[in-house]
Amino acid sequence: MQKYIVVNQPEKWNFSIENISVISSQDYLTKPEFSLLKKARVFNLCKDYNYQSKGYYVSLLAEARGHLAIPTVKNIVDLKTLKLVRIVSDEFDDIIQQSFKNIKSKEFILSIYFGQNVAQKYKELSSIFYKHFQVPFFRIKFNFTTKWNIQSVKVISESEIPEEHIESVYQFANEYFSKKRYDTLKLTQSDFDLAILVNPQDPAPPSNPKGLKKFIEVAEKLNIYAEIIEPKDLSRLSSFDALLIRQSTEVNNEAYAFARKAQQEGIALVDYPDAILKCCNKVFMAEALQNAHINTPKTSIVHKDNLDKVVKHTGLPCVLKAPDSTFSFGVKKAKTLDEFYSLATNMLKESELIIAQEFCPSDFDWRIGIIDGEAFFACKYYMAKGHWQIYNWKANKKDDQDGNADCLSIDEVPKKVLKIALKSAKLVGDGLLGIDIKVIDNKPMVIEINDNPNIDFGVEDRFYGDLVYSKILLALKKRLD
Protein backbone atom coordinates (compact mmCIF):
# COMPACT_ATOMS: atom_id res chain seq x y z
CA MET A 1 0.00 0.00 0.00
CA GLN A 2 1.35 3.42 -0.98
CA LYS A 3 1.75 5.99 1.78
CA TYR A 4 1.43 9.75 1.45
CA ILE A 5 1.97 12.61 3.86
CA VAL A 6 -0.31 15.44 2.76
CA VAL A 7 0.70 18.95 3.81
CA ASN A 8 -0.11 22.47 2.68
CA GLN A 9 3.44 23.34 1.60
CA PRO A 10 5.75 20.33 0.95
CA GLU A 11 8.76 22.62 0.44
CA LYS A 12 8.57 23.57 4.11
CA TRP A 13 8.39 19.95 5.26
CA ASN A 14 11.67 19.20 7.01
CA PHE A 15 11.10 15.54 7.93
CA SER A 16 12.72 12.91 5.73
CA ILE A 17 10.82 9.63 5.90
CA GLU A 18 11.71 6.58 3.80
CA ASN A 19 9.09 4.95 1.57
CA ILE A 20 6.57 7.75 2.10
CA SER A 21 5.88 10.52 -0.41
CA VAL A 22 5.19 14.07 0.76
CA ILE A 23 2.62 15.80 -1.44
CA SER A 24 0.62 19.01 -1.30
CA SER A 25 -3.02 19.10 -0.29
CA GLN A 26 -3.75 20.87 -3.59
CA ASP A 27 -2.26 17.97 -5.58
CA TYR A 28 -4.09 15.34 -3.60
CA LEU A 29 -7.42 17.11 -4.02
CA THR A 30 -7.10 18.00 -7.70
CA LYS A 31 -4.77 15.62 -9.59
CA PRO A 32 -6.44 12.57 -11.22
CA GLU A 33 -3.50 10.29 -10.36
CA PHE A 34 -4.51 10.42 -6.70
CA SER A 35 -8.24 10.12 -7.24
CA LEU A 36 -7.68 6.95 -9.29
CA LEU A 37 -5.44 5.23 -6.74
CA LYS A 38 -7.01 1.98 -5.57
CA LYS A 39 -5.12 1.63 -2.27
CA ALA A 40 -3.35 4.30 -0.27
CA ARG A 41 -2.76 5.41 3.29
CA VAL A 42 -3.01 9.16 3.72
CA PHE A 43 -1.49 11.00 6.66
CA ASN A 44 -3.23 14.36 6.70
CA LEU A 45 -0.87 16.90 8.26
CA CYS A 46 -2.52 20.01 6.90
CA LYS A 47 -2.30 23.04 9.14
CA ASP A 48 -6.06 23.52 9.32
CA TYR A 49 -8.92 21.02 9.65
CA ASN A 50 -11.75 23.57 9.84
CA TYR A 51 -14.97 22.71 8.07
CA GLN A 52 -14.56 22.94 4.27
CA SER A 53 -10.86 23.77 4.53
CA LYS A 54 -8.24 21.86 2.50
CA GLY A 55 -7.38 19.76 5.53
CA TYR A 56 -11.02 18.84 5.99
CA TYR A 57 -11.45 17.88 2.33
CA VAL A 58 -8.27 15.77 2.25
CA SER A 59 -9.75 13.44 4.85
CA LEU A 60 -13.23 13.60 3.36
CA LEU A 61 -12.10 12.72 -0.19
CA ALA A 62 -9.71 10.06 1.11
CA GLU A 63 -12.71 8.29 2.57
CA ALA A 64 -14.66 8.68 -0.67
CA ARG A 65 -11.73 7.20 -2.64
CA GLY A 66 -11.39 4.22 -0.31
CA HIS A 67 -8.07 5.45 1.04
CA LEU A 68 -7.17 5.03 4.70
CA ALA A 69 -6.91 8.49 6.22
CA ILE A 70 -5.42 9.63 9.52
CA PRO A 71 -7.25 11.58 10.84
CA THR A 72 -10.67 10.66 9.49
CA VAL A 73 -13.40 13.28 9.16
CA LYS A 74 -15.01 11.70 12.20
CA ASN A 75 -11.79 12.25 14.18
CA ILE A 76 -11.70 15.88 13.08
CA VAL A 77 -15.31 16.55 14.09
CA ASP A 78 -14.90 14.64 17.37
CA LEU A 79 -11.90 16.70 18.41
CA LYS A 80 -13.76 19.95 17.77
CA THR A 81 -16.61 18.84 20.03
CA LEU A 82 -15.28 19.64 23.49
CA LYS A 83 -18.22 17.93 25.17
CA LEU A 84 -17.40 14.68 23.38
CA VAL A 85 -13.70 15.01 24.27
CA ARG A 86 -14.69 15.32 27.92
CA ILE A 87 -17.02 12.33 27.75
CA VAL A 88 -14.27 10.19 26.20
CA SER A 89 -11.67 11.42 28.71
CA ASP A 90 -13.95 10.40 31.58
CA GLU A 91 -13.13 6.79 30.65
CA PHE A 92 -9.51 7.31 31.68
CA ASP A 93 -9.95 10.05 34.28
CA ASP A 94 -7.89 8.05 36.79
CA ILE A 95 -4.87 8.21 34.47
CA ILE A 96 -5.34 11.97 33.98
CA GLN A 97 -5.44 12.60 37.73
CA GLN A 98 -2.48 10.30 38.37
CA SER A 99 -0.40 11.88 35.60
CA PHE A 100 -0.85 15.44 36.93
CA LYS A 101 -0.91 14.78 40.68
CA ASN A 102 2.48 16.44 41.30
CA ILE A 103 1.83 19.59 39.25
CA LYS A 104 1.60 22.64 41.53
CA SER A 105 0.06 25.12 39.10
CA LYS A 106 -3.64 25.32 38.24
CA GLU A 107 -3.11 24.92 34.49
CA PHE A 108 -1.23 22.49 32.30
CA ILE A 109 -0.88 22.13 28.52
CA LEU A 110 -0.25 18.69 27.07
CA SER A 111 1.23 18.75 23.54
CA ILE A 112 0.78 15.50 21.62
CA TYR A 113 2.89 14.74 18.56
CA PHE A 114 2.16 11.47 16.76
CA GLY A 115 0.72 10.10 19.99
CA GLN A 116 3.69 11.09 22.16
CA ASN A 117 4.82 13.87 24.46
CA VAL A 118 8.37 15.09 24.93
CA ALA A 119 8.15 14.06 28.60
CA GLN A 120 8.24 10.29 29.07
CA LYS A 121 5.92 10.44 32.11
CA TYR A 122 3.03 11.59 29.88
CA LYS A 123 3.59 8.89 27.25
CA GLU A 124 0.67 6.69 28.33
CA LEU A 125 -1.80 9.58 28.57
CA SER A 126 -0.71 10.98 25.19
CA SER A 127 -1.08 7.56 23.59
CA ILE A 128 -4.61 7.13 24.95
CA PHE A 129 -5.77 10.54 23.67
CA TYR A 130 -4.21 9.85 20.29
CA LYS A 131 -5.89 6.45 19.92
CA HIS A 132 -9.25 8.16 20.33
CA PHE A 133 -8.71 11.23 18.15
CA GLN A 134 -5.93 10.34 15.68
CA VAL A 135 -4.79 13.91 15.00
CA PRO A 136 -1.01 14.19 14.40
CA PHE A 137 -0.42 17.46 16.31
CA PHE A 138 -2.72 18.83 18.98
CA ARG A 139 -2.71 20.44 22.41
CA ILE A 140 -4.99 19.86 25.34
CA LYS A 141 -5.29 22.53 28.00
CA PHE A 142 -6.19 21.30 31.48
CA ASN A 143 -7.21 23.32 34.51
CA PHE A 144 -7.52 22.31 38.14
CA THR A 145 -10.56 23.00 40.33
CA THR A 146 -11.34 20.10 42.64
CA LYS A 147 -9.58 17.87 40.10
CA TRP A 148 -7.98 18.19 36.66
CA ASN A 149 -10.42 18.92 33.81
CA ILE A 150 -10.10 19.57 30.07
CA GLN A 151 -10.53 23.26 29.33
CA SER A 152 -9.77 23.32 25.59
CA VAL A 153 -8.39 21.29 22.71
CA LYS A 154 -6.56 22.78 19.74
CA VAL A 155 -5.16 21.23 16.57
CA ILE A 156 -1.79 22.79 15.73
CA SER A 157 0.34 22.91 12.59
CA GLU A 158 4.02 22.08 12.25
CA SER A 159 4.87 25.79 12.36
CA GLU A 160 3.36 26.06 15.86
CA ILE A 161 5.65 23.43 17.39
CA PRO A 162 8.15 25.07 19.77
CA GLU A 163 11.77 25.00 18.62
CA GLU A 164 12.83 22.99 21.68
CA HIS A 165 10.36 20.24 20.75
CA ILE A 166 11.39 19.88 17.10
CA GLU A 167 14.14 17.30 17.61
CA SER A 168 11.78 15.07 19.61
CA VAL A 169 9.05 15.48 17.00
CA TYR A 170 11.49 14.33 14.28
CA GLN A 171 12.14 11.21 16.32
CA PHE A 172 8.42 10.61 16.95
CA ALA A 173 7.68 11.07 13.24
CA ASN A 174 10.29 8.51 12.21
CA GLU A 175 9.03 6.02 14.79
CA TYR A 176 5.45 6.60 13.75
CA PHE A 177 5.83 6.36 9.98
CA SER A 178 8.09 3.30 10.18
CA LYS A 179 5.26 1.28 11.77
CA LYS A 180 3.32 -1.22 9.70
CA ARG A 181 0.18 -0.82 11.77
CA TYR A 182 -1.33 2.30 13.26
CA ASP A 183 -3.42 2.76 16.39
CA THR A 184 -6.91 3.30 15.09
CA LEU A 185 -10.26 2.81 16.74
CA LYS A 186 -12.50 0.24 15.12
CA LEU A 187 -14.94 1.64 12.56
CA THR A 188 -17.21 -1.38 12.19
CA GLN A 189 -19.65 -2.70 14.75
CA SER A 190 -18.28 -5.91 16.27
CA ASP A 191 -20.22 -8.54 18.18
CA PHE A 192 -18.12 -7.73 21.23
CA ASP A 193 -14.84 -6.16 22.33
CA LEU A 194 -12.19 -8.53 23.66
CA ALA A 195 -9.16 -7.64 25.77
CA ILE A 196 -6.26 -10.12 25.60
CA LEU A 197 -4.06 -9.72 28.68
CA VAL A 198 -0.35 -10.15 27.91
CA ASN A 199 2.70 -9.36 30.03
CA PRO A 200 5.69 -8.43 27.79
CA GLN A 201 8.07 -9.44 30.62
CA ASP A 202 6.53 -12.88 31.09
CA PRO A 203 9.39 -15.43 31.31
CA ALA A 204 7.15 -18.26 30.10
CA PRO A 205 4.18 -16.76 28.24
CA PRO A 206 1.28 -19.15 27.52
CA SER A 207 1.02 -17.94 23.91
CA ASN A 208 3.88 -17.06 21.58
CA PRO A 209 3.69 -13.88 19.43
CA LYS A 210 2.36 -15.77 16.40
CA GLY A 211 -0.25 -17.40 18.63
CA LEU A 212 -1.42 -13.99 19.86
CA LYS A 213 -1.54 -12.77 16.27
CA LYS A 214 -3.70 -15.78 15.39
CA PHE A 215 -6.15 -14.98 18.20
CA ILE A 216 -6.60 -11.49 16.74
CA GLU A 217 -6.91 -12.74 13.14
CA VAL A 218 -9.49 -15.40 14.02
CA ALA A 219 -11.37 -12.92 16.23
CA GLU A 220 -11.64 -10.55 13.27
CA LYS A 221 -13.11 -13.34 11.12
CA LEU A 222 -15.68 -13.97 13.87
CA ASN A 223 -16.57 -10.24 13.99
CA ILE A 224 -14.89 -9.80 17.38
CA TYR A 225 -12.77 -6.73 18.06
CA ALA A 226 -9.64 -7.94 19.89
CA GLU A 227 -6.92 -5.82 21.46
CA ILE A 228 -3.77 -6.74 23.37
CA ILE A 229 -3.63 -5.08 26.80
CA GLU A 230 -0.93 -5.16 29.46
CA PRO A 231 -0.94 -5.29 33.29
CA LYS A 232 -0.82 -1.46 33.44
CA ASP A 233 -4.19 -1.31 31.64
CA LEU A 234 -6.41 -2.48 34.53
CA SER A 235 -8.27 0.84 34.50
CA ARG A 236 -9.27 0.21 30.86
CA LEU A 237 -10.76 -3.23 31.45
CA SER A 238 -14.28 -1.88 32.01
CA SER A 239 -14.44 -0.68 28.41
CA PHE A 240 -14.29 -4.28 27.11
CA ASP A 241 -16.98 -6.96 27.03
CA ALA A 242 -14.66 -9.93 27.47
CA LEU A 243 -11.22 -10.82 28.81
CA LEU A 244 -8.86 -13.58 27.67
CA ILE A 245 -5.86 -14.05 29.96
CA ARG A 246 -2.71 -14.89 28.05
CA GLN A 247 -0.09 -14.19 30.67
CA SER A 248 1.16 -16.55 33.35
CA THR A 249 -1.35 -16.81 36.18
CA GLU A 250 -0.56 -16.64 39.86
CA VAL A 251 -2.70 -15.68 42.83
CA ASN A 252 -0.40 -12.76 43.59
CA ASN A 253 0.09 -11.33 40.12
CA GLU A 254 -1.96 -9.05 37.88
CA ALA A 255 -3.78 -11.86 36.09
CA TYR A 256 -5.81 -12.69 39.19
CA ALA A 257 -6.63 -9.00 39.77
CA PHE A 258 -7.89 -8.74 36.17
CA ALA A 259 -9.95 -11.91 36.54
CA ARG A 260 -11.56 -10.69 39.77
CA LYS A 261 -12.40 -7.29 38.32
CA ALA A 262 -13.87 -8.90 35.20
CA GLN A 263 -15.99 -11.22 37.32
CA GLN A 264 -17.21 -8.37 39.54
CA GLU A 265 -18.18 -6.25 36.54
CA GLY A 266 -19.92 -9.02 34.59
CA ILE A 267 -17.24 -9.18 31.89
CA ALA A 268 -17.01 -12.56 30.14
CA LEU A 269 -13.66 -14.14 30.87
CA VAL A 270 -11.29 -17.03 30.40
CA ASP A 271 -10.22 -17.95 32.99
CA TYR A 272 -12.22 -17.59 36.19
CA PRO A 273 -10.59 -16.52 39.48
CA ASP A 274 -11.64 -19.85 41.06
CA ALA A 275 -9.71 -21.75 38.39
CA ILE A 276 -6.59 -19.67 39.10
CA LEU A 277 -6.92 -20.22 42.86
CA LYS A 278 -7.40 -23.98 42.48
CA CYS A 279 -4.91 -24.80 39.73
CA CYS A 280 -2.16 -22.53 40.99
CA ASN A 281 -2.01 -24.47 44.26
CA LYS A 282 -0.62 -27.99 43.99
CA VAL A 283 -1.71 -28.78 47.55
CA PHE A 284 -5.34 -28.13 46.67
CA MET A 285 -5.11 -30.16 43.48
CA ALA A 286 -3.45 -33.12 45.24
CA GLU A 287 -6.23 -33.21 47.83
CA ALA A 288 -8.99 -32.77 45.22
CA LEU A 289 -7.64 -35.48 42.91
CA GLN A 290 -7.29 -37.89 45.82
CA ASN A 291 -10.84 -37.23 47.05
CA ALA A 292 -12.20 -37.74 43.54
CA HIS A 293 -10.36 -41.08 43.29
CA ILE A 294 -8.46 -39.96 40.22
CA ASN A 295 -5.24 -41.86 39.62
CA THR A 296 -2.01 -39.89 40.19
CA PRO A 297 1.58 -40.77 41.03
CA LYS A 298 1.97 -41.61 44.73
CA THR A 299 1.60 -38.22 46.39
CA SER A 300 2.20 -36.80 49.85
CA ILE A 301 1.42 -33.37 51.24
CA VAL A 302 4.63 -32.50 53.02
CA HIS A 303 4.98 -30.41 56.18
CA LYS A 304 7.63 -30.05 58.88
CA ASP A 305 6.15 -32.81 61.02
CA ASN A 306 5.98 -35.62 58.47
CA LEU A 307 9.35 -35.38 56.70
CA ASP A 308 10.42 -38.80 58.01
CA LYS A 309 7.35 -40.54 56.54
CA VAL A 310 7.22 -39.08 53.02
CA VAL A 311 9.88 -41.11 51.23
CA LYS A 312 8.43 -44.37 52.59
CA HIS A 313 5.31 -43.55 50.55
CA THR A 314 6.74 -41.94 47.39
CA GLY A 315 10.04 -43.80 47.16
CA LEU A 316 13.24 -42.36 45.67
CA PRO A 317 13.85 -40.55 43.51
CA CYS A 318 10.86 -38.31 44.17
CA VAL A 319 9.65 -34.99 42.82
CA LEU A 320 9.12 -32.00 45.13
CA LYS A 321 6.78 -29.21 44.04
CA ALA A 322 6.17 -25.78 45.49
CA PRO A 323 2.38 -25.15 45.73
CA ASP A 324 2.47 -22.43 43.08
CA SER A 325 5.02 -23.95 40.73
CA THR A 326 4.37 -23.47 36.99
CA PHE A 327 6.24 -24.35 33.79
CA SER A 328 8.69 -26.49 35.82
CA PHE A 329 9.69 -23.51 37.99
CA GLY A 330 9.78 -24.59 41.64
CA VAL A 331 9.88 -28.30 40.78
CA LYS A 332 12.87 -30.31 42.08
CA LYS A 333 13.96 -33.94 41.96
CA ALA A 334 15.48 -35.59 45.03
CA LYS A 335 17.60 -38.62 44.18
CA THR A 336 18.80 -39.44 47.68
CA LEU A 337 17.41 -39.15 51.20
CA ASP A 338 19.88 -36.40 52.07
CA GLU A 339 18.88 -34.49 48.95
CA PHE A 340 15.21 -34.90 49.86
CA TYR A 341 15.72 -33.46 53.36
CA SER A 342 17.80 -30.57 52.03
CA LEU A 343 15.37 -29.62 49.26
CA ALA A 344 12.23 -30.11 51.36
CA THR A 345 13.59 -28.13 54.30
CA ASN A 346 14.46 -25.17 52.06
CA MET A 347 11.10 -25.26 50.27
CA LEU A 348 9.20 -25.40 53.57
CA LYS A 349 10.80 -22.09 54.53
CA GLU A 350 8.69 -20.52 51.76
CA SER A 351 5.45 -22.47 52.28
CA GLU A 352 3.86 -24.36 55.16
CA LEU A 353 2.98 -27.20 52.80
CA ILE A 354 4.61 -28.62 49.67
CA ILE A 355 4.01 -31.67 47.48
CA ALA A 356 6.13 -34.79 47.09
CA GLN A 357 5.35 -37.21 44.27
CA GLU A 358 6.62 -40.54 43.11
CA PHE A 359 9.02 -40.07 40.18
CA CYS A 360 7.44 -41.60 37.07
CA PRO A 361 9.82 -41.30 34.12
CA SER A 362 8.32 -41.30 30.63
CA ASP A 363 9.30 -40.24 27.12
CA PHE A 364 6.35 -37.85 26.91
CA ASP A 365 3.36 -36.41 28.77
CA TRP A 366 -0.10 -36.10 27.25
CA ARG A 367 -1.64 -32.63 27.30
CA ILE A 368 -5.38 -32.61 26.69
CA GLY A 369 -6.79 -29.14 26.08
CA ILE A 370 -10.30 -28.67 27.42
CA ILE A 371 -12.67 -25.72 27.03
CA ASP A 372 -15.91 -25.76 29.04
CA GLY A 373 -15.79 -29.53 29.49
CA GLU A 374 -14.96 -30.38 25.85
CA ALA A 375 -11.58 -31.69 24.66
CA PHE A 376 -10.43 -29.58 21.69
CA PHE A 377 -6.73 -30.35 21.21
CA ALA A 378 -4.30 -33.10 22.19
CA CYS A 379 -0.51 -33.02 22.32
CA LYS A 380 2.35 -35.25 23.29
CA TYR A 381 5.03 -33.18 25.05
CA TYR A 382 8.43 -34.87 25.00
CA MET A 383 11.07 -34.34 27.66
CA ALA A 384 13.75 -31.71 27.10
CA LYS A 385 17.03 -33.04 25.71
CA GLY A 386 18.88 -34.98 28.40
CA HIS A 387 16.41 -33.86 31.08
CA TRP A 388 13.58 -35.43 33.09
CA GLN A 389 11.11 -32.57 32.52
CA ILE A 390 9.45 -30.97 29.51
CA TYR A 391 11.25 -27.71 30.37
CA ASN A 392 14.92 -27.42 31.29
CA TRP A 393 15.51 -23.79 32.22
CA LYS A 394 19.19 -24.48 32.98
CA ALA A 395 19.96 -25.67 29.45
CA ASN A 396 22.92 -23.86 27.86
CA LYS A 397 21.19 -23.57 24.49
CA LYS A 398 17.74 -22.04 24.15
CA ASP A 399 16.76 -24.77 21.67
CA ASP A 400 17.41 -27.36 24.38
CA GLN A 401 15.15 -25.66 26.95
CA ASP A 402 12.04 -27.59 25.95
CA GLY A 403 11.31 -30.86 24.23
CA ASN A 404 9.52 -31.49 20.96
CA ALA A 405 5.75 -31.81 20.71
CA ASP A 406 3.34 -33.77 18.54
CA CYS A 407 -0.23 -32.60 18.01
CA LEU A 408 -2.88 -35.22 17.27
CA SER A 409 -6.56 -35.61 16.56
CA ILE A 410 -8.74 -36.13 19.64
CA ASP A 411 -9.76 -39.43 18.02
CA GLU A 412 -6.15 -40.66 18.29
CA VAL A 413 -6.04 -40.16 22.08
CA PRO A 414 -6.44 -43.43 24.03
CA LYS A 415 -9.97 -43.50 25.46
CA LYS A 416 -8.77 -43.99 29.03
CA VAL A 417 -6.50 -40.92 28.71
CA LEU A 418 -9.38 -38.81 27.42
CA LYS A 419 -11.73 -40.13 30.09
CA ILE A 420 -9.42 -39.27 33.01
CA ALA A 421 -8.75 -35.82 31.49
CA LEU A 422 -12.44 -34.95 31.27
CA LYS A 423 -13.10 -36.29 34.77
CA SER A 424 -10.23 -34.18 36.18
CA ALA A 425 -11.48 -31.04 34.47
CA LYS A 426 -14.77 -31.31 36.39
CA LEU A 427 -12.86 -30.60 39.63
CA VAL A 428 -12.17 -27.08 38.37
CA GLY A 429 -15.34 -26.42 36.34
CA ASP A 430 -15.84 -24.56 33.09
CA GLY A 431 -12.95 -22.71 31.54
CA LEU A 432 -9.77 -23.28 29.56
CA LEU A 433 -7.75 -26.12 31.07
CA GLY A 434 -4.77 -28.27 30.14
CA ILE A 435 -4.66 -31.72 31.74
CA ASP A 436 -1.20 -33.32 31.90
CA ILE A 437 -1.23 -37.12 31.98
CA LYS A 438 1.43 -39.82 32.06
CA VAL A 439 0.74 -43.41 31.04
CA ILE A 440 2.83 -45.82 33.12
CA ASP A 441 2.41 -49.58 32.67
CA ASN A 442 -0.64 -48.91 30.53
CA LYS A 443 -2.26 -46.93 33.38
CA PRO A 444 -2.99 -43.18 32.96
CA MET A 445 -2.30 -40.85 35.87
CA VAL A 446 -2.88 -37.11 36.18
CA ILE A 447 0.25 -35.04 36.77
CA GLU A 448 -1.13 -31.51 36.61
CA ILE A 449 -4.30 -29.52 35.92
CA ASN A 450 -3.34 -26.20 34.33
CA ASP A 451 -5.75 -23.26 34.30
CA ASN A 452 -3.82 -21.34 31.65
CA PRO A 453 -2.49 -23.92 29.15
CA ASN A 454 -0.23 -22.98 26.28
CA ILE A 455 -1.86 -22.08 22.99
CA ASP A 456 1.22 -21.60 20.82
CA PHE A 457 1.21 -21.20 17.06
CA GLY A 458 2.78 -24.28 15.50
CA VAL A 459 2.27 -26.50 18.56
CA GLU A 460 -1.21 -26.84 20.09
CA ASP A 461 -2.83 -25.69 16.82
CA ARG A 462 -0.81 -27.94 14.53
CA PHE A 463 -3.63 -30.43 13.92
CA TYR A 464 -6.85 -28.39 14.19
CA GLY A 465 -5.46 -25.00 13.08
CA ASP A 466 -7.77 -22.00 13.51
CA LEU A 467 -10.40 -24.16 15.21
CA VAL A 468 -8.33 -24.12 18.41
CA TYR A 469 -8.58 -20.31 18.58
CA SER A 470 -12.21 -20.12 17.51
CA LYS A 471 -13.27 -22.64 20.19
CA ILE A 472 -11.92 -20.32 22.90
CA LEU A 473 -13.33 -17.17 21.32
CA LEU A 474 -16.76 -18.73 20.83
CA ALA A 475 -16.72 -19.90 24.47
CA LEU A 476 -16.37 -16.23 25.44
CA LYS A 477 -19.20 -15.29 23.07
CA LYS A 478 -21.39 -17.98 24.64
CA ARG A 479 -20.76 -16.48 28.10
CA LEU A 480 -22.01 -13.13 26.80
CA ASP A 481 -25.05 -14.66 25.10
C-alpha angles and dihedrals in degrees: 000000000000117000127211133185107208117204136161096243115020092186089067093050107111100181117101111205123176120235093009124102121218112216136170123258088235091058094046092050098043113026116092093218090071097041090054096050111119098202129021141141113222123200105198108208098161115148094237132040097177117142111288093003121130090260091053093049094047090062093039095052092042088061092047090051093050092249121142108245130194110224104027121209087255090056090050094050092043093054092051091054103081092187090058091047089055093048091051092045090054087071090066100027091129090061091048092052092044093048094053101034094110097047111112100194125081095236135051133178119209114200114200121198117182089336096310140096126213089242113073093213090067094048096104094046092047091050092051093050091047094051089057100043107023096204113146098220124021142137130220119201116208129191131193125230112141087335138356115292135177110256101175144348124211132184110221134198128230090260091061095058110110115248092241090058097049098088091052091047090054088054093046090049093052092047092047100047093044090063120103093209129040130210104255131157115242115266099193127071110253127198088243143340116251127198115203110201113217130168110210089204095053108134092205109021116193092226127039120224093265089049091054090048089053092053089055094045094049091044089056091052089052091050092251120138107223127187132179112236130183134218090268090062098073091118089059096053094092091065091065130076097212141023128210113189112217101164128086111283126226131156091242101045134081095268092071092047090053092048092050093048091048091050093048092050097045094249114155110245149180111229121029122221090241090058091052092048093049102040096041091061115070091190091060092046093049091053094044094048091048093049091049090052092238114158116250135156111283103288136192130186102226127213135159093271100053103044092115093056102046102079091049086064103037100031125210135326094037135173121239119202131191109227093247099038116142135176090010092302109135093017117121136178120221113202098177136032092250090051090049093053092046095048095041094048092052093046092049089059087068099040136023090225134032135172129250119191137184110260108246110182118205138160092240145001124227116235114197113191114214130186118188093339097314124109109230106165137019129199139177109219112201124208119266115263110287092352137107095227136061089243125046107185092179094060113127093222122053090221089060094053095091136023129243123274135212121204118208142180115270086239090064093057113102108255093236090053091051092045095053090045093054092044091051092049090060089067089067101032131217120354142076111314138168116206115202114206135178123200111214120176089350091303120116119221130182115241102175143356109212121199094196107037122184118269100184125170109248095020120054091021097047095104105030098029117189091004090077091060096040092052090059095043093048090049087059091048090051090054089055093046 
